[in-house]
Amino acid sequence: MMLGFKSWTLFLFDAFQGPHVQCAKGERQHVQRPFFLAVGGGWLSQCRRRRVANLRATVSEVGHGIPDLEHVDPEIGSLINKERMRQSRSVNLIASENYASPFVFEILGSVLNNKYSEGLPGARYYGGNFVIDDLEKLCKDRALKAFNLSPELWSVNVQPYSGSPANFAVYTALLEPHDRIMGMSLMAGGHLTHGHYTTTRKVSATSIYFESLPYGVDPKTGLIDYEALRETAKVFRPRLIIAGASAYPRHIDWAQFRAACDEVGAYLLVDMAHISGLDPPDLVRESQRQLPSSESIQLKLAAVFPALQGGPHNATIGALAFQLREVASPEFKDYCERVVANSKVLASCLTKHGSKLVTGGTDNHLLLWDLKAEGLSGAKMEKVCEEASIIVNRNTIASDSSPISPGGVRLGSCAMTTRRVDEEGFRRIGTYLVRARDIARGIQERPSRPGKSVERWTWLHW
C-alpha cells in the first residue's frame, strides 16, 4: 500500500531511529532534525515545493518511482519500488555507494539513451551526433576544470563504462601483454583489477594478461610499507606501479610512489576512484609523469575505443558532466569535509567501545573494522547488521588468508552524509553497530539450536 506524504515522512524518521518501527500519524515531537531524511526535509532546499507535492507519492530522497511501470510490467515495477523502499529505510554504510540526485536520474533516463555514438567528438562512425559531440566535449571540459588541469597539457577520456574498464584501458595503453605490474594486495585493501590472483588461479583479467606482484602493508600498523615497496620494485622491475585502493583508510603518500617509479623507470597509475574528491590537487601534482602530449592522447583514446569498447553510454556521460559541475562548487568541498569528519566520529565511537580498527582510525571516508579481534567474521557481522536495516559489507584485512572468509567489515560515511546525518547522528550509528556486534557475539557463543536462525536471534536481542 502506498503511504501518503505525511505517513511516508514519519516512516523515514523511524526507519533511522530504530529498525522496523513506524509511529502513528502526527507523532512528531520525538523526531530530531538530523534524522529528517524524507523529501520534505532533505530536498526542499533544491526542489520547489510544488514539484514535491506533485510527486510526493512517488519520490523519496533515493530516487524516482515509476507509477506507470507497475501497470505495464508489474514485476519490474514492484522490484524497483521494493528496492526504493529498502534504500529509504536503511542506514547505508557501504563506502562505495551514494545517492544520486533527482537531476542525475533525469539525465540517466533521458533521450540520450537513444543515440549510438561510436567514435569520438568530430570523428563518429554514425550520423546525427552533433549534440552528443557537444555533450561529451562539455563533460571533458568540466573534468579538467574540476581538477584544475590545463587543456594544453592534459587530456581526459570520459567514455569508459566504469572504473574497472578504465583501469584496463590504461594497462592496454601503456603495457604489452605479460609486462610486469605491481598493485596493492586485495587483502591489504587493493582492488581486484590491480592484479589479484591466488595460489591456485588467476582471478582478475589483469593477472591473466600481465605478470602481477602485489605489495602490502606493515602487519603491525596496517600502513603501506613504502620501503618494502621500493625494495620489491627494485627486484621485480615492474613496468607499471598502481597506487590507490578500495579499502585503505589513511592518506597515501603519492611522492613515495613517484620516487619508487622513477627509481625503476615505471609508469605510475593512480586509481583514485575512492578518494578523488578528497585530495585531488596533491594527487595530480605528485603522480604526474607525462608522456609526450600527442603520444599520451593517442594511446589513451585508442585503448578505450576501439580496443575495449564500442559506443559510449551517452546518458552516463551526461550525468557525469552534471556531477562534475557540482564537484567544482564550494558546497561540494564542504560536503567532503563533512564526510571525513563523520567518518572520524564513527571511528572514535567504535574504538571507545573496545573495537579494533585497521590502522587505528581513518583519514578519509572509510574505516576498516577488524572483527577477528572480536572473535567474529565479517560475514556474520554483515548479516546481523542487515537484519537491523544497517547495510555494511564484509571485507578482507591484511591478516586474512582468503577473501572467501574475510575477517573485517568496511564502513563508509558518504551515503549517510548525503542524507544530512551530522556528527551526532554518526555517534548514534556507532552505538547501533556496537549493539549489532554484541548480538553477533551472542549468536557466536550460543549452542546450536535447530530452528533458531540468525534473524530470529537478532530480533529477540535487539
N, C-alpha and C positions, 0 to 999 in steps of 0.2 A: 504494500500500500504506500502510495506517495505521501510523504509528510508535507504539511503546509509549511510556509516560510518560518513562522514563529516556532512551531514544533521542531522543525529541522535545525534551527539555530540552537535551541536548547539541547537537542540531541548531540550536537557537536561539542557544546560546552561539557557535557557529562562524559562524552566519549574520551575526553582527555583527563577529566578529574578522576575517573576510575573505570575499570574495564566493564563493558556491558551494562551500564547503568543509564537509565533515562528517567528524568523527572517529569512531573506533570506540567501542563501549560501554566505560565505565569510565575513559576518559582524562579525568580531571577536573583534574589538577594545573595545567594551563596556563591555566585559566579564571580571570579576575579578577572579583571581586564586582560592580563597577559594570555589567558586561555580562550579568548574570544576568537574562534577560528573560522566562523562562518563567513559567507559573502558579506553579510550585513556589517561586519566589523573590519575584516581584512582587506576588502577590495573597494570600499566606498571612497577611499581617497583616490582611486584610479578610475572608477567606473561611475557613471551617472546613476542616481537613484532610480530614474525612470527605467533604465535598462535592467537594473537589478530586479525591479518589480515585475517587469515583463518576463524575465527568465527565472523567477525565483523558484519555480518548481523543478527546474532542470539544470541549475548551475550551482556548483559548490566551488570552494577555493582550489580544488584539484582538477577541474575540468568542466566540460560542457556535456550535458545529457543530449540524447538524440531521440526525442519522443516519437517521431515518425518511424524510426527504425524498428521499434518494438512491434509495429503493425506489419511492416514489410518482412522482417526477419526476427521473429520473437526470440529465437535462441541467442543470436548475436546481441540483440538489444538488451536482453536480460543479463548476459555475461558482462557487458560494458557497464550497466547500471550497478551490478554487484561489485565490480572492481572499483567503481567510483565510490560506492559506499564503504568498501574496505579501506580505501585510502583515506577517506574523510574521518573515519572513526579510529584510525590507528596512529600511534606515536611512531613516526618513521625515523629510524636512526641508521639507515643504510647510507654509508659515506659516499657512494657513487650515485645516489638518487636525489632528485629535487622536484619541485613542482613548476610546470610550465605556466606562463601567464595566459589569460584568455586570448591575447593577441597572437601568441605563438600557435595556439590551437587553431585560430582563424586562418593563419598563413598555411599551416600544415594541411588543412582541409580545403584549400583554395584551388582555383583553376590552374595553378602552377603544376599540379599533378598531371594535367592533360597533355603536356608538351614533352616530346622527346628531343634531347639536345646533345647528342653525341658530338664530341669535339670541344673546342674552346671558343671563347668570345671572338667573333670575327672570322672563325675558321670552323664552322659547323658542317656536319655531313647531312643536315636536313634544313629545309627552308622554314621560314616563319619564326626565326629565333631572335629577332632584333630586340624584343622586350626582354627575353631571357638573358641576352648578352648584357644589357644594361643592369639587370638584377645581379648577375654574377660579378660584374665589374664593381658595382656598389658594395657588394659583400667583401671583396678583396680590399677595396679602399678602406673600409671600416676596420678590417682586421689589422692593416698596417697602422692605422691611426690608434687603435686600442693599445698596441704595443710600442707606440712612439718610434716606428721604424720608417726610414726614408725609402720611398719607392725607387729612388735611384740606385740604392744598394741592395734592396731586398725584394723578393717576390713571394707570393703566397698562393697556395693551391687550396681551394675550398670545396673541391669535388669529392674527396674521399667520403665513403658512406659512413664510416665511424672510425674510432681510434685504432682498432686492430688493423684494418686495411691501410690506414695511414702509415702505421709503423712498417708494414710490409712493403709499402711503396718506397719508403726511404731505403730499406735494405735493397730493393730491386734497383734503385737509382745509383747507389754507391758501391755495391758489392757484386762480386762474381759468385756463382754457386760454389759452396764449400769454403768460402772465405771465413775467417775466424771472427767471432764476436764475443763480447763479454757483457752480461746484464746481471742485475741483482737476482739472487736466488728467489724462487717463489716462496720458499719457507721464510725467508728473511723479509718479505714484503714486496718482492718484484711481481711482474705481470707474466702471464703465460706467453705473450708474444715476445718476451725478452729472451727466449731460447730455452724454455723449460723442457726437461727430459728426466726420466727415471733410470734406474739401473737396468730395467727390462725393456723400455721402449722410449722412442722419441715422441713426446706428447704434442708439442707445438710444431706447426709447419716451419717455424723459424729454425728449430733444431734439426728438422729433416733436410732443409736446403742449405744450411750453414753449420759450421762447426762452432758449438757454443760451450763456453766455460763460465759458470756463474761466480760472482763474488758475493760475500756475505757480510755479516755484522759481528761485532765483538760479542761473544756468548755471555759475558757478564753485564755489559751495559746496554746491549741491543742496538748500539750505534754503528753506522757504517765504519768499517776498519779501512781507512784510506791508505794507510801504509801497506797493509796486506794486499789491497787492490793494486797498488803500484808495483809491488814485487811480483804479483801474479802476472800482471800485464807484461813485465819485462821478460818473463819466461814464455808466456803463451803467444806474445806478439800479435794481438788482435788487429784486425783492420778497422773495427768499429767498437766503441765502448758506449753502452747505454746508461745514462743517468736518469733517475726518476723511478717512481714506484707506485703501487696501488694500495699499500698498507704500511707506510713508514711515517710515523707521527712527528718527526723532527725536521728542522731545516736541513737542506742539503748544501754542502759546500761545493758550489759549482767550480770555483777556482781550483780546487783539488782535482776534480775530474779533468779540467782543462790541462793542468800540468801533467797528469798521467797520460793523457792522449798525446800531448806534444812530445813526451819522452819516448814514446814508441811509434810515433808517426801515424796515429789512428784518428779516424773521424770521431767526433763526439755527437751523439744523438741524445737530446733531452726529451724524454717522454713526459710532458708537463700536463697531461690530461687532468690530473687531480689538483694541481696547485697553480695552474696558470693565472688564476685571478688573484692569488695571494702574494706572489712575488715576481711578477713578470719583468720589471726593468732589470734587476740584478741577474735574473735567469738569462735573459737575452744577451746582456753585456758579457757575462762570464763565459757563456757557452759558444760565443761567436768564433767560428773559424771558417771563413768564407772560401768557397771555390771561386774561380773567376766568374763574374756575374752571368755571362751568357751560357757558360757550361752548366752552372748551377740550375738556371731556369730550364734549360733543355732537358737535363736529367730528371728533374722533379716532375715536370709536366708529362713527359713520356712514360714515366713509371706508373702514374695513375691511369691515364688513358694514352695509348691503347693497351698498355701492358697488363693491367689488372682489372679495369672496369670498362663498362660501356657507357651509356648515357648517365649523366649525373641525376640526382634526385633534386629537382628544381625547387620543390616546396621546402625541402630541408635547407637548401641554400638561402631561400628567402627568410626562413625562421632564424637561421644563423646570422643573417645580416641584421635583422631586428635586434637580436640579443647582443651583437657586437656594438650596436648603438647604445644599448643600456649599460654595458660594462665600461664604456668610456665616460660615464657620468659620475659626479661626486657621490650620488646616492649609492652606487654600487660599491664604491670604496668603503663607505660607511657600513654597508651590508657585510663586506668581507671582514671588517674589523669586528663586527658583532659575531660572526661565525666563529672566529678564532677565540674570542672572549668566552663564548658559550661552551666551546669545546674544552677550554681550560677549567671552567667551572665544573663541568661534568667529571673531568679527570680528578679534580680536587675532592669532589664528593665521594667518588669511589675509593680513592686512596684513604680518605678519612675513615671509611668503614672497613678498612683492612684488606681491600683488594689490591692485587699487584698488576701494574700496567707495564707493558714493554717500554723500555727506556725511562720509566718512572713518570711519564707525563706526556705532554704534547706541545708542539709549536704551531700546529695548523688546524685543519678542520676535522681531523680524525684521531682516535686513540685505539690502542690495541690492548684488550683485556686478557691477561694470562690466566686462564681458568685451571690450568694444571695445578697451580698453587692452591686452588680451592678444592682439588680432588674431583673436578668436573671436566666434561668435554664441551667443546664449542657447540656440537650438535644438540646436546641436551639443553644447554642454556638457550639456544635459539628456539627450541621447541617450547620450552616453558614461557619464554617471553611472548611468543606468538599467541599462545593461549590467553595472554593478558593484553592482546592488541598492541604489543610493543614489537616492532619489526627490526631485527638485527640480522647480521649474517656471521656464521661461523667462519673462522679464518685461521690459516696456519700461523704458527710462531716459529722462531728460529730453532727451537729445541725439538720440533716435530720431526718424525721420521717419514711421514707420508701425508699428502694433502687430503687423503680419503678420510682420515680421522683427526681433524685439526684440534689443537688444544687451546684455541683462543676465539674471541669474538671481536669483530671490528665495529666500532661505533662512530658515527659521524653527526655533525651538528648542522649541516647545510639546510636540510629539508625543514626541520622544526624552526630554524631561524627565519626561513621564508614565511612560515606560518605565525610570525610575530611572537614567538616564545622568547622571553628575555632570560637573564641570568637566574632569577629566582625560579622561573619555570624549569630551567635545566637542573637546578638543585632538586626539585620535586621529581623530575625524571630519574635523577640519580638514586633517590630513595626507592622508586619503583624497581629499578634494576637490582638494588640490594635485596629487596623483598623477593624478586624472582630468583636471585642467587640462593637465598636461604631455602626457598621452596625446592629448587633443584637439588640442594644438598639433602633435604628430607627424602626426596624420591630416591636419591643415590643410596641412602642409608637404610631405607625401609626394606623389610623382607619382601621377596617377590610374591605377589598375591594375584592369582588369576582373576581377570575381570575388572581390575582396578587400573585404569590407564593413566598415562601422564596427564591427560586432560582433566580427568575427574580429580586426581590428587591436587592439581593446580587450583581448581575452583574450591575445593574443600579447605585449602590452606591460605588462599589469597587474603 
